């Protein structure tokens, strides 16, 4: 039944205002207070009535209408906006002793005065700045570099816990700081959908939240149940606040969602005990936290303490130590990679670790297994410190029963039955059959991946189906596939078959750099492939180059050069290149010319960890387009280290050398500001 619409605009305006007020009230009850007063069906009926009025009278539509939360048209990009007051990062305390040192610095800065602290959970998400004027949300931005952020207003409007209109006695103008996050249940739902669609999975809820908030299409953001907790204010005109705890209560009164687990303490020992208690309890939460934040409660004391160049002296983040868990090795299985290397993996009794359920851990190679003395049936300690795939830290030998079984790398390949060998001086065991189905399968996974030929719709499931049906035997066969052949695959209809063929055809023009990386030449990563493509310009020149000519290229060392020479010396590989040529795949790369602004000229970047919004290859391409250089290791000559999720030792080295470190938001801000740097 369609909703009834008033016949005149005056009545429609009155009813629309009532419906907006009612919908905002019920949204606050449901998404912020978790205390709904009406059923979902009743809420949907109210929404349909408002949508009908706004459809009949478009002039009544307002930016703060609850109907705007579904997301508007895709944006061309995110604008760069300045924060009215800086959003500085926090210093870290990694131990209880460091918390006590922070307390001593605070008291010293306040001439020995007694201090109250507020302790809050540190939500593992993406920081945002919400600006309200006249009680209405006018802009939302990411933290960026603290001075400038990306304008994500359209996407933040889709988050139900963010009030579009403030409640109560709101100030003339106020900046509200918060953390956008993805609940674990929603993270699991999204990843199940991506897995079914053969899309890359998000590594963790934080990555998923960052990727969702930075979607250019707000409708995609609206489909993901992002949430937010707010924790502070910047500019505030027309309101006086005395304490941080009072600020949180005030924000709750304005309609914001406040995390309920904050507490006020009068002694740092109480703070430390509260922090320690959450290290064990955090797994019980429906969202991820990576520590707690401790702030001086008095805002006057905060003002007296002030800031360093990059963080407030009155606040610190207590970060949890790398999480570890005890579980059982139920089996050890072996997988074969695209180079033929056999990698053992421990199948674990599922255990909760660093916010996710872990059921596998890498064992690297046979030497690692021997050094750790890992056996099937062992009780082990696993951790996830800096690793996407958890590792076995130690075997708890005292828990052995005698039923445990030792493991050895098989002498025959588990995929094709060919002999397995270990070359002198190497830790890895390899299958000797270059036509091994696993090598072909993993090689094709790599060939079609995002940093290589980037063939949309050719995920692992489809590639596996093509191999099983005998429709492809190498990468070049992809370019000869027909719609009729694709329709023989399970779950492939006319439209998806056509889309896949279009994606394959588009990849013909990917260019030499992507192709070189996609061919899987040992040691040739995205950066080396790009360097070779730009220097030589076509694949035949690379094939004819000597090791000396190759090492003359920046970033190409003897190991990479030797591998390239060996790869092109193999007749089977040359035959594959010729087959790709006949299939119309582009085997050349345009030589770059210094067109457009080059604000990064002379600047060296190092990338580490996983970025949410772009691949390592895309980040490299953007840096190089602006005149910069991307190196593989950190040195005193490095200008910037860009860190993503699971950053490793490069981050530690950058800090030790005093190199500027950018998180993904800061990197995005630097890219956005690049045109202004020339």
Legacy VTK file of the C-alpha trace (Angstrom):
# vtk DataFile Version 3.0
C-alpha trace
ASCII
DATASET POLYDATA
POINTS 678 float
0.000 0.000 0.000
1.422 3.426 -0.965
1.779 6.087 1.728
-0.758 8.907 1.660
0.702 12.300 0.658
-0.877 15.644 1.718
-2.489 17.578 -1.113
-0.821 20.923 -0.291
2.823 21.801 0.428
2.102 23.504 3.770
0.569 20.344 5.208
3.300 18.245 3.599
6.019 20.400 5.193
4.396 20.119 8.620
4.038 16.341 8.374
7.559 15.899 6.984
8.998 17.825 9.932
7.046 15.648 12.374
8.173 12.453 10.650
11.831 13.555 10.637
11.674 14.347 14.333
10.030 11.001 15.079
12.479 9.027 12.926
15.490 10.778 14.487
14.109 9.971 17.942
13.651 6.273 17.140
17.035 6.039 15.388
18.663 7.404 18.540
16.745 4.918 20.694
17.747 1.997 18.466
21.307 2.764 17.298
22.666 4.774 20.241
20.721 3.732 23.351
19.967 0.169 22.194
16.461 0.633 23.622
13.938 0.649 20.741
10.360 1.770 21.398
8.805 0.555 18.127
9.195 -2.465 15.844
11.303 -2.483 12.673
8.105 -2.653 10.610
6.726 0.476 12.304
10.020 2.309 11.736
9.996 1.291 8.063
6.420 2.568 7.722
7.435 5.978 9.085
10.366 6.072 6.668
8.139 5.170 3.683
5.730 7.989 4.590
8.547 10.526 4.667
10.035 9.197 1.423
6.643 9.542 -0.272
6.313 13.179 0.819
9.852 14.036 -0.310
9.260 12.317 -3.652
6.066 14.379 -4.192
7.643 17.629 -2.932
11.409 17.532 -3.765
11.773 21.112 -2.510
11.138 19.800 1.023
14.174 17.475 0.969
16.875 18.611 3.431
20.462 17.331 3.834
19.707 16.225 7.403
16.632 14.185 6.483
16.764 10.547 7.695
16.078 9.509 4.068
19.555 10.815 3.109
21.239 8.026 5.073
20.846 5.561 2.188
23.684 7.259 0.309
23.722 9.557 -2.693
25.451 9.414 -6.063
29.109 8.331 -6.303
31.689 11.059 -5.720
34.572 11.756 -8.099
36.997 11.912 -5.199
37.405 13.166 -1.655
38.041 16.848 -1.128
40.767 18.076 1.212
39.516 20.009 4.241
41.258 21.730 7.135
40.315 20.810 10.693
39.343 23.896 12.749
41.564 22.506 15.513
44.306 19.883 14.924
43.598 16.178 15.487
46.884 15.064 17.001
47.935 11.471 17.537
48.641 9.980 20.952
51.878 8.780 22.441
51.965 5.097 23.422
52.641 3.297 26.674
53.553 -0.332 26.119
53.945 -1.334 29.753
52.661 -0.456 33.202
56.030 1.155 33.992
55.535 3.513 31.041
52.093 4.422 32.414
53.710 5.366 35.707
56.309 7.424 33.835
53.456 9.272 32.082
51.854 9.962 35.472
55.143 11.351 36.783
55.468 13.692 33.771
51.886 14.931 34.234
52.367 15.667 37.912
55.680 17.350 37.252
54.014 19.567 34.649
51.331 20.500 37.185
53.819 21.194 40.006
52.961 18.017 41.904
49.210 18.569 41.898
46.981 15.509 42.434
45.358 14.393 39.184
42.192 12.568 38.127
42.325 10.399 35.020
39.576 9.224 32.667
40.226 5.850 31.072
38.392 4.863 27.861
38.550 1.881 25.546
40.677 2.536 22.463
38.373 1.495 19.614
40.235 -0.072 16.684
38.740 1.929 13.845
39.133 5.130 11.852
39.186 8.581 13.492
36.713 11.174 12.189
35.977 14.815 12.904
32.292 15.853 12.842
31.507 19.550 12.496
28.063 20.827 13.534
26.777 24.338 12.968
23.397 25.418 14.274
22.884 21.864 15.526
23.222 20.300 12.056
26.011 18.123 10.672
27.744 20.194 8.000
30.943 18.251 7.459
32.717 15.029 8.378
36.390 14.399 7.692
39.003 11.745 8.316
41.906 12.563 10.644
44.419 12.676 7.758
47.667 14.250 8.884
45.962 15.939 11.832
45.800 19.323 10.095
43.909 18.277 6.960
41.553 15.378 6.341
39.409 13.931 3.568
35.813 15.127 3.269
33.696 12.003 3.849
30.472 13.781 4.781
28.279 11.830 2.356
29.528 8.517 3.739
29.308 9.499 7.407
25.671 10.542 6.896
24.908 6.857 6.253
26.060 5.858 9.769
22.916 5.580 11.876
24.625 6.365 15.176
25.787 9.766 13.876
23.059 12.338 14.616
22.290 14.543 11.626
20.563 16.978 13.997
21.718 17.446 17.592
19.408 16.995 20.571
18.802 19.343 23.472
20.633 22.602 24.086
23.312 22.384 21.406
26.092 24.970 20.892
26.398 27.321 17.926
29.354 25.388 16.539
31.102 22.260 17.734
33.669 19.764 16.473
33.083 16.234 17.734
35.833 13.595 17.480
35.000 9.931 17.209
36.089 6.526 15.973
34.190 4.805 13.170
34.358 1.032 13.499
32.834 -2.157 12.144
31.267 -4.619 14.606
32.705 -8.128 14.352
29.404 -9.646 13.257
29.133 -7.203 10.346
32.784 -7.825 9.443
32.109 -11.549 9.200
28.971 -10.942 7.120
30.835 -8.715 4.652
33.708 -11.177 4.270
31.307 -14.069 3.638
29.754 -12.048 0.832
33.147 -11.150 -0.616
34.252 -14.767 -0.467
31.130 -15.866 -2.336
31.839 -13.219 -4.984
35.495 -14.268 -5.339
36.646 -10.921 -3.956
39.667 -10.362 -1.716
38.782 -10.619 1.970
39.331 -7.781 4.416
42.183 -8.607 6.807
40.391 -7.317 9.898
37.480 -5.088 10.985
39.632 -1.956 11.015
40.645 -2.448 7.366
37.015 -3.080 6.490
35.894 0.069 8.324
38.538 2.201 6.591
37.689 0.760 3.182
33.963 1.245 3.777
34.253 4.845 4.958
36.456 5.780 1.993
34.174 4.354 -0.686
33.556 6.854 -3.474
30.001 5.507 -3.715
28.102 6.301 -0.464
25.543 3.639 -1.350
28.192 0.976 -0.743
29.001 2.551 2.625
25.286 2.537 3.470
25.146 -1.230 2.875
27.734 -1.803 5.620
26.652 -1.345 9.215
29.415 1.026 10.323
29.105 2.342 13.852
30.765 5.097 15.856
31.743 6.048 19.393
32.594 9.693 20.058
35.229 10.623 22.615
35.966 14.339 22.553
35.534 17.814 21.139
37.628 20.417 19.352
36.079 23.803 18.676
33.076 24.507 20.904
31.293 27.838 20.665
28.636 28.701 23.228
29.352 25.956 25.781
31.647 25.786 28.815
32.966 22.394 29.937
35.147 21.660 32.962
36.130 17.988 32.742
36.580 15.287 30.156
34.069 13.032 31.938
31.606 15.935 31.870
32.299 16.360 28.140
31.380 12.737 27.486
28.134 13.138 29.430
27.381 16.348 27.521
27.962 14.638 24.168
25.641 11.830 25.206
22.963 14.449 25.896
23.407 15.862 22.378
22.517 12.438 20.946
25.948 10.894 20.398
26.924 7.316 21.166
29.426 7.171 24.042
31.291 4.010 24.940
29.926 2.952 28.336
33.184 1.499 29.659
34.913 4.749 30.625
35.904 5.322 34.258
37.432 8.058 36.398
40.345 7.202 38.732
42.331 9.156 41.245
45.540 7.095 41.179
47.684 5.720 38.355
47.780 2.316 40.096
43.997 2.080 39.671
44.394 3.081 36.010
47.001 0.363 35.500
44.799 -2.310 37.085
41.856 -1.286 34.886
44.041 -1.492 31.765
45.394 -4.915 32.719
41.872 -6.213 33.305
40.780 -5.352 29.762
43.628 -7.324 28.187
41.717 -10.517 29.007
38.154 -9.173 28.698
38.441 -7.566 25.254
37.481 -10.754 23.421
34.023 -10.493 25.035
33.291 -7.212 23.257
31.347 -7.191 19.940
34.010 -4.893 18.439
37.802 -4.713 18.434
39.920 -2.589 20.771
43.704 -2.332 20.717
44.228 -0.709 24.102
42.898 2.044 26.353
43.284 5.817 26.348
44.168 7.669 29.548
43.381 11.398 29.757
43.735 14.014 32.481
40.139 14.722 33.528
40.392 18.459 34.221
40.245 20.505 31.006
42.038 23.357 32.782
44.884 20.972 33.648
44.931 19.784 30.043
45.364 23.388 28.885
48.213 23.923 31.372
50.013 20.782 30.218
49.642 21.627 26.512
51.143 19.672 23.606
54.401 18.475 22.171
54.919 18.879 18.411
52.796 15.837 17.703
50.775 14.733 20.723
49.090 16.056 23.887
51.036 15.899 27.147
47.791 15.161 29.013
46.859 11.892 27.265
48.453 8.587 26.349
47.371 5.317 24.762
48.084 2.109 26.655
48.585 -0.516 23.924
48.027 -4.186 24.631
51.029 -6.458 24.213
50.972 -8.796 21.220
48.152 -11.219 21.922
48.972 -14.863 22.421
46.816 -17.939 22.870
47.236 -21.604 23.710
45.780 -24.213 21.355
46.441 -27.651 19.846
48.038 -28.590 16.516
45.434 -30.986 15.123
47.272 -31.578 11.833
50.042 -30.270 9.605
49.177 -29.858 5.927
51.326 -28.884 2.956
50.449 -26.479 0.155
52.329 -25.927 -3.105
52.932 -22.341 -4.228
53.366 -20.865 -7.708
57.147 -21.392 -7.605
56.708 -25.019 -6.534
57.729 -24.410 -2.914
56.033 -26.682 -0.365
54.834 -24.735 2.684
53.712 -26.547 5.851
50.781 -25.057 7.793
49.535 -26.050 11.238
45.801 -26.780 11.432
44.846 -25.525 14.888
41.965 -26.130 17.216
40.102 -22.814 16.636
41.043 -20.103 19.136
40.283 -16.382 19.470
43.362 -14.261 18.784
43.742 -10.494 18.180
40.046 -10.077 17.467
39.620 -12.972 15.039
39.134 -16.736 15.213
42.356 -18.471 14.237
42.445 -22.023 12.897
45.792 -22.066 11.053
49.360 -20.934 11.637
52.287 -20.817 9.261
55.207 -23.178 9.939
57.377 -21.742 7.112
59.558 -24.760 6.311
60.929 -28.010 7.692
63.843 -26.307 9.472
61.376 -24.116 11.384
59.420 -27.215 12.436
62.610 -28.940 13.581
63.889 -25.882 15.483
60.565 -25.489 17.330
60.086 -29.284 17.568
56.437 -28.940 16.500
54.520 -32.226 16.347
50.969 -33.120 15.387
48.977 -33.194 18.633
51.223 -30.689 20.436
49.810 -27.968 22.661
51.368 -24.736 21.403
51.508 -21.007 22.050
50.542 -18.918 18.998
50.722 -15.185 18.421
49.832 -12.641 15.781
52.401 -9.924 16.406
52.950 -8.214 13.054
51.727 -11.234 11.132
48.501 -11.579 9.168
48.875 -15.363 9.419
49.619 -16.341 13.052
52.800 -18.143 13.998
53.650 -20.829 16.500
55.800 -19.215 19.204
56.606 -22.264 21.277
55.615 -25.832 22.027
54.388 -26.491 25.572
56.412 -29.644 25.978
55.224 -30.299 29.521
51.744 -31.013 28.152
52.843 -33.839 25.854
51.122 -37.172 26.358
53.282 -39.348 24.117
50.605 -39.564 21.426
52.124 -36.680 19.425
53.508 -37.463 15.951
56.567 -35.991 14.249
56.160 -34.434 10.806
58.379 -34.513 7.725
58.001 -32.793 4.358
56.745 -35.449 1.909
59.191 -36.837 -0.644
56.524 -36.596 -3.354
54.475 -33.549 -4.297
51.008 -33.772 -2.693
49.490 -32.296 -5.892
51.140 -34.238 -8.716
53.240 -36.979 -7.089
56.516 -35.735 -8.614
59.760 -35.882 -6.600
60.386 -33.114 -4.074
63.922 -31.726 -3.735
65.727 -29.294 -1.498
68.440 -27.298 -3.237
71.738 -26.857 -1.347
71.776 -23.665 0.693
67.988 -23.247 0.596
65.430 -23.902 3.338
62.559 -24.657 0.971
61.549 -27.961 -0.565
60.255 -27.727 -4.140
58.239 -29.814 -6.547
60.373 -30.703 -9.603
57.449 -30.778 -12.052
57.068 -27.369 -13.716
53.693 -28.554 -15.081
52.420 -29.371 -11.590
48.713 -28.450 -11.338
49.386 -26.498 -8.137
52.116 -24.403 -9.783
49.803 -23.656 -12.696
46.845 -22.886 -10.409
48.791 -20.594 -8.049
50.513 -18.971 -11.021
47.139 -18.153 -12.566
45.867 -16.777 -9.239
48.881 -14.457 -9.327
48.525 -13.560 -13.027
44.942 -12.318 -12.664
45.486 -10.567 -9.291
44.959 -6.871 -8.689
48.611 -5.788 -8.950
49.138 -7.947 -12.026
46.619 -8.130 -14.926
43.747 -7.143 -12.587
41.051 -9.287 -14.220
37.849 -8.559 -12.312
35.687 -11.640 -11.713
38.530 -14.153 -12.085
38.814 -15.156 -8.455
40.285 -18.416 -7.131
36.991 -20.306 -7.468
36.580 -19.427 -11.156
40.245 -20.123 -11.955
39.968 -23.507 -10.228
36.812 -24.306 -12.217
38.510 -23.370 -15.514
41.446 -25.649 -14.713
39.200 -28.513 -13.612
37.216 -28.239 -16.864
40.425 -28.288 -18.919
39.614 -24.909 -20.490
43.007 -23.337 -19.663
46.483 -24.768 -19.379
48.406 -21.508 -19.075
47.787 -17.780 -18.684
47.568 -17.179 -22.438
44.631 -19.589 -22.713
42.499 -17.095 -20.767
42.440 -14.878 -23.863
40.934 -17.609 -26.015
37.966 -18.395 -23.778
34.490 -18.168 -25.332
31.125 -17.398 -23.827
29.935 -20.928 -24.662
32.854 -22.419 -22.689
32.212 -20.192 -19.685
28.516 -21.123 -19.653
29.520 -24.742 -19.005
30.909 -23.706 -15.598
28.779 -23.980 -12.489
27.033 -20.721 -11.463
28.028 -18.911 -14.684
25.141 -17.216 -16.491
24.994 -15.106 -19.642
25.642 -11.796 -17.890
28.527 -12.962 -15.675
30.136 -14.759 -18.627
29.936 -11.602 -20.731
31.338 -9.460 -17.899
34.239 -11.851 -17.416
35.093 -11.855 -21.124
35.007 -8.041 -21.124
37.371 -7.970 -18.122
39.767 -10.420 -19.812
39.701 -8.352 -23.011
40.370 -5.141 -21.055
43.437 -6.717 -19.410
45.118 -7.048 -22.834
46.025 -3.365 -22.455
47.378 -3.641 -18.907
50.906 -2.964 -20.099
54.341 -4.473 -19.681
54.883 -3.645 -15.988
51.741 -5.489 -14.883
52.463 -8.375 -17.252
56.030 -8.808 -15.981
54.789 -8.977 -12.411
51.961 -11.325 -13.439
54.351 -13.778 -15.095
55.647 -14.635 -11.637
59.375 -14.343 -12.376
61.127 -15.124 -9.131
62.153 -12.056 -7.096
60.416 -9.665 -9.547
57.892 -7.717 -7.492
55.705 -4.785 -8.473
58.509 -2.228 -8.155
61.129 -4.242 -10.048
58.623 -4.982 -12.822
57.866 -1.266 -13.159
61.553 -0.333 -13.247
62.306 -2.885 -15.956
59.290 -1.904 -18.045
60.139 1.813 -17.933
63.824 1.245 -18.692
63.488 -1.212 -21.592
60.058 -0.371 -22.964
59.232 -3.799 -24.438
59.484 -7.426 -23.419
61.839 -8.424 -26.254
64.456 -5.934 -25.047
64.221 -7.356 -21.536
64.535 -10.912 -22.885
67.679 -9.948 -24.821
69.296 -8.016 -21.948
72.368 -9.341 -20.162
72.658 -9.533 -16.391
75.011 -6.517 -16.503
72.460 -4.462 -18.460
69.717 -5.437 -16.058
71.687 -4.514 -12.926
72.320 -1.082 -14.424
68.621 -0.398 -13.779
67.912 1.252 -10.429
66.452 -1.195 -7.867
67.608 -4.259 -9.899
70.282 -6.248 -8.086
72.222 -9.360 -9.161
69.642 -11.752 -7.680
66.744 -10.230 -9.654
68.868 -9.903 -12.794
69.949 -13.543 -12.638
66.363 -14.668 -12.169
65.165 -12.614 -15.168
67.943 -13.970 -17.396
67.141 -17.565 -16.329
63.402 -17.103 -16.918
63.834 -15.841 -20.478
66.391 -18.568 -21.228
63.682 -21.220 -20.756
62.070 -22.120 -24.131
58.742 -22.875 -22.427
58.614 -19.321 -21.048
59.464 -17.817 -24.440
56.671 -19.893 -25.957
54.241 -18.467 -23.383
55.340 -14.906 -24.248
54.797 -15.612 -27.949
51.362 -17.068 -27.208
50.439 -13.927 -25.243
51.680 -11.807 -28.181
49.428 -13.697 -30.589
46.524 -13.247 -28.160
46.901 -9.476 -28.480
48.336 -8.833 -25.009
50.286 -5.572 -24.852
53.989 -6.316 -24.359
55.210 -2.714 -24.230
55.221 0.176 -21.790
55.181 3.885 -22.581
58.324 5.634 -21.427
57.355 8.185 -18.779
57.920 11.853 -19.448
57.958 14.499 -16.772
54.547 15.918 -17.615
52.497 17.692 -15.025
53.638 18.719 -11.559
56.373 16.663 -9.900
56.008 17.652 -6.228
57.658 14.431 -5.009
60.774 14.878 -7.172
63.805 13.881 -5.135
61.662 12.256 -2.442
62.061 8.589 -1.470
59.174 6.586 -0.028
59.087 3.134 1.581
55.786 1.222 1.828
55.141 -1.345 4.566
52.044 -3.218 5.703
48.662 -3.556 3.981
46.790 -0.459 2.841
42.987 -0.524 2.939
42.120 1.848 0.109
44.741 0.896 -2.486
47.217 -1.847 -3.322
50.961 -1.480 -2.932
51.208 -1.238 -6.730
48.634 1.549 -6.916
50.398 3.484 -4.158
53.716 3.081 -5.994
52.177 4.287 -9.251
50.755 7.418 -7.606
54.065 8.265 -5.943
56.036 7.782 -9.168
53.522 9.794 -11.201
54.215 12.726 -8.868
57.971 12.338 -9.356
58.790 10.306 -6.258
60.753 7.114 -5.878
59.706 3.993 -3.928
62.507 2.027 -2.281
62.417 -1.418 -0.737
64.275 -0.633 2.478
64.542 2.209 4.983
67.721 4.284 5.194
68.790 7.777 6.218
67.965 8.881 2.668
64.301 7.838 3.058
61.910 10.799 3.267
58.650 9.012 4.153
57.632 5.567 5.391
53.962 4.805 4.638
52.569 2.225 7.075
49.449 0.104 6.672
48.008 -2.719 8.742
50.471 -5.310 10.071
53.502 -3.060 9.467
56.763 -4.829 10.228
60.382 -4.039 11.022
60.552 -1.179 8.504
58.400 0.886 10.853
60.783 0.250 13.755
63.769 1.220 11.613
62.028 4.409 10.440
61.429 5.430 14.041
65.010 4.688 15.029
66.322 6.850 12.153
63.820 9.653 12.734
62.234 9.224 9.286
58.757 10.755 8.848
56.079 8.051 9.268
52.665 8.397 7.591
49.663 6.220 8.323
47.251 5.586 5.437
45.192 8.681 6.226
48.309 10.848 6.372
49.513 9.393 3.067
46.148 10.186 1.503
46.454 13.728 2.757
49.950 14.076 1.319
48.688 12.869 -2.068
45.759 15.283 -1.885
48.074 18.163 -0.983
50.646 17.295 -3.676
49.445 19.860 -6.266
49.934 22.634 -3.682
53.521 21.569 -2.995
54.975 22.743 -6.317
LINES 1 679
678 0 1 2 3 4 5 6 7 8 9 10 11 12 13 14 15 16 17 18 19 20 21 22 23 24 25 26 27 28 29 30 31 32 33 34 35 36 37 38 39 40 41 42 43 44 45 46 47 48 49 50 51 52 53 54 55 56 57 58 59 60 61 62 63 64 65 66 67 68 69 70 71 72 73 74 75 76 77 78 79 80 81 82 83 84 85 86 87 88 89 90 91 92 93 94 95 96 97 98 99 100 101 102 103 104 105 106 107 108 109 110 111 112 113 114 115 116 117 118 119 120 121 122 123 124 125 126 127 128 129 130 131 132 133 134 135 136 137 138 139 140 141 142 143 144 145 146 147 148 149 150 151 152 153 154 155 156 157 158 159 160 161 162 163 164 165 166 167 168 169 170 171 172 173 174 175 176 177 178 179 180 181 182 183 184 185 186 187 188 189 190 191 192 193 194 195 196 197 198 199 200 201 202 203 204 205 206 207 208 209 210 211 212 213 214 215 216 217 218 219 220 221 222 223 224 225 226 227 228 229 230 231 232 233 234 235 236 237 238 239 240 241 242 243 244 245 246 247 248 249 250 251 252 253 254 255 256 257 258 259 260 261 262 263 264 265 266 267 268 269 270 271 272 273 274 275 276 277 278 279 280 281 282 283 284 285 286 287 288 289 290 291 292 293 294 295 296 297 298 299 300 301 302 303 304 305 306 307 308 309 310 311 312 313 314 315 316 317 318 319 320 321 322 323 324 325 326 327 328 329 330 331 332 333 334 335 336 337 338 339 340 341 342 343 344 345 346 347 348 349 350 351 352 353 354 355 356 357 358 359 360 361 362 363 364 365 366 367 368 369 370 371 372 373 374 375 376 377 378 379 380 381 382 383 384 385 386 387 388 389 390 391 392 393 394 395 396 397 398 399 400 401 402 403 404 405 406 407 408 409 410 411 412 413 414 415 416 417 418 419 420 421 422 423 424 425 426 427 428 429 430 431 432 433 434 435 436 437 438 439 440 441 442 443 444 445 446 447 448 449 450 451 452 453 454 455 456 457 458 459 460 461 462 463 464 465 466 467 468 469 470 471 472 473 474 475 476 477 478 479 480 481 482 483 484 485 486 487 488 489 490 491 492 493 494 495 496 497 498 499 500 501 502 503 504 505 506 507 508 509 510 511 512 513 514 515 516 517 518 519 520 521 522 523 524 525 526 527 528 529 530 531 532 533 534 535 536 537 538 539 540 541 542 543 544 545 546 547 548 549 550 551 552 553 554 555 556 557 558 559 560 561 562 563 564 565 566 567 568 569 570 571 572 573 574 575 576 577 578 579 580 581 582 583 584 585 586 587 588 589 590 591 592 593 594 595 596 597 598 599 600 601 602 603 604 605 606 607 608 609 610 611 612 613 614 615 616 617 618 619 620 621 622 623 624 625 626 627 628 629 630 631 632 633 634 635 636 637 638 639 640 641 642 643 644 645 646 647 648 649 650 651 652 653 654 655 656 657 658 659 660 661 662 663 664 665 666 667 668 669 670 671 672 673 674 675 676 677
